[in-house]
Amino acid sequence: MTDHQDVIAAFADGEHVEGDALKAALADEAGREYLVDLLALRGLVSEAPAPRAAAIEPPRRSPAWRLLPTAALLVAGVSGGIAIGRQTTGSVTLVPSAPTAPVVTAQAIPPELRIPAPTPTRVIKLETGTSWNERSGGN
């Protein structure tokens, strides 16, 4: 092997090579053919892919960033529900736990507001045994 081939082999291996020595080795046609043959042979023999230029990749984000839109929707929904609840709570009256109906008697209505009952237009007479049967107890 010549010095040119050693310089080209060192360059193909990724070792440090002086620029002037590499220029001189590649200036010769045989040196350029040796470099092409050497790269092709090493590409066929090696199992690892040929080294490529390092691509600039964006920084990887943690999986927690995937939850950010979900968390934002949750916060917006809860805060919107609270806001709507505060607006409508003032108009709703609370029902007591045990509601009791107020008792209205004739004395509760002032005499000037009392309206007499209308006269009946038809009278229905109920007789025992024909219209209804009186039973004690049960339904």
C-alpha positions as CSV (number, residue, x, y, z in Angstrom):
1,M,0.0,0.0,0.0
2,T,1.1,3.5,-0.7
3,D,0.9,6.5,1.5
4,H,-2.0,7.8,-0.6
5,Q,-4.0,4.7,0.1
6,D,-3.2,4.9,3.9
7,V,-4.4,8.6,3.9
8,I,-7.6,7.7,2.0
9,A,-8.3,4.6,4.3
10,A,-7.8,6.8,7.4
11,F,-10.2,9.4,6.0
12,A,-12.8,6.7,5.2
13,D,-12.4,5.4,8.8
14,G,-13.2,8.9,10.2
15,E,-9.7,9.4,11.6
16,H,-7.9,12.8,11.6
17,V,-6.2,13.4,8.3
18,E,-4.2,16.5,7.2
19,G,-5.9,18.4,4.4
20,D,-2.8,18.7,2.2
21,A,-2.1,14.9,2.4
22,L,-5.8,14.2,1.4
23,K,-5.7,16.7,-1.5
24,A,-2.5,15.0,-2.8
25,A,-4.0,11.5,-2.4
26,L,-7.2,12.5,-4.2
27,A,-5.4,14.4,-7.0
28,D,-4.4,11.0,-8.4
29,E,-7.0,9.1,-10.4
30,A,-6.1,5.9,-8.7
31,G,-6.6,7.5,-5.3
32,R,-10.1,8.6,-6.2
33,E,-11.0,5.1,-7.5
34,Y,-9.6,3.6,-4.3
35,L,-11.8,5.9,-2.2
36,V,-14.9,4.9,-4.2
37,D,-14.0,1.2,-4.0
38,L,-13.2,1.5,-0.3
39,L,-16.5,3.2,0.6
40,A,-18.5,0.7,-1.5
41,L,-16.7,-2.3,0.1
42,R,-17.1,-1.0,3.6
43,G,-20.8,-0.2,3.0
44,L,-21.4,-3.8,1.9
45,V,-19.5,-5.3,4.8
46,S,-20.7,-3.2,7.7
47,E,-24.1,-3.9,9.2
48,A,-24.5,-0.4,10.4
49,P,-25.9,2.1,8.0
50,A,-23.5,4.7,6.5
51,P,-23.2,7.7,8.7
52,R,-25.4,10.6,7.6
53,A,-25.2,14.2,8.4
54,A,-26.8,14.9,11.7
55,A,-30.3,16.2,11.2
56,I,-31.5,18.9,13.5
57,E,-34.5,17.4,15.4
58,P,-36.9,19.5,17.4
59,P,-36.7,18.9,21.2
60,R,-39.0,16.1,22.3
61,R,-41.7,17.1,24.7
62,S,-42.7,15.0,27.6
63,P,-46.0,13.1,27.5
64,A,-47.5,15.6,30.0
65,W,-47.7,18.1,27.1
66,R,-50.3,15.9,25.5
67,L,-52.6,16.4,28.4
68,L,-52.5,20.2,28.2
69,P,-55.5,20.6,25.8
70,T,-57.6,18.2,27.9
71,A,-56.8,20.1,31.1
72,A,-57.6,23.4,29.4
73,L,-61.0,22.1,28.3
74,L,-61.7,20.8,31.7
75,V,-60.9,24.1,33.4
76,A,-62.9,26.0,30.9
77,G,-65.9,23.8,31.4
78,V,-65.8,23.9,35.2
79,S,-65.3,27.7,35.3
80,G,-68.2,28.2,32.8
81,G,-70.5,26.0,34.8
82,I,-69.7,27.9,38.0
83,A,-70.3,31.2,36.2
84,I,-73.7,30.1,34.9
85,G,-74.6,28.7,38.2
86,R,-73.9,32.0,40.0
87,Q,-76.1,33.9,37.5
88,T,-79.1,31.6,37.8
89,T,-78.8,30.9,41.6
90,G,-80.3,34.3,42.5
91,S,-83.5,33.7,40.7
92,V,-84.2,30.3,42.1
93,T,-85.8,30.0,45.5
94,L,-84.8,27.2,47.7
95,V,-87.5,24.6,48.6
96,P,-87.6,23.7,52.3
97,S,-86.7,20.1,53.0
98,A,-90.3,19.3,54.3
99,P,-92.7,21.4,52.3
100,T,-96.0,22.2,54.0
101,A,-99.0,23.7,52.2
102,P,-100.3,26.9,53.7
103,V,-103.8,26.5,55.2
104,V,-106.3,29.0,53.6
105,T,-109.5,29.5,55.6
106,A,-112.4,31.8,54.9
107,Q,-111.2,34.1,57.7
108,A,-107.9,34.6,55.9
109,I,-109.7,36.3,53.0
110,P,-111.0,39.8,53.8
111,P,-114.8,40.1,53.3
112,E,-114.5,42.7,50.5
113,L,-112.5,40.2,48.4
114,R,-114.8,37.2,49.0
115,I,-116.7,36.1,45.9
116,P,-119.9,34.0,46.4
117,A,-120.0,30.6,44.9
118,P,-122.1,30.4,41.7
119,T,-125.4,28.7,41.7
120,P,-125.3,25.1,40.4
121,T,-126.8,24.4,37.0
122,R,-127.2,20.7,37.6
123,V,-127.5,18.7,40.8
124,I,-126.3,15.1,40.9
125,K,-127.9,12.9,43.5
126,L,-126.0,9.9,44.7
127,E,-127.8,6.9,46.2
128,T,-126.3,4.0,48.0
129,G,-126.4,0.8,46.0
130,T,-127.0,2.4,42.6
131,S,-124.5,5.2,42.3
132,W,-121.9,3.9,44.7
133,N,-121.3,1.2,47.2
134,E,-120.0,2.2,50.6
135,R,-117.5,-0.2,52.0
136,S,-115.5,0.1,55.1
137,G,-111.7,-0.2,55.0
138,G,-109.5,-1.1,52.1
139,N,-109.1,0.9,49.1
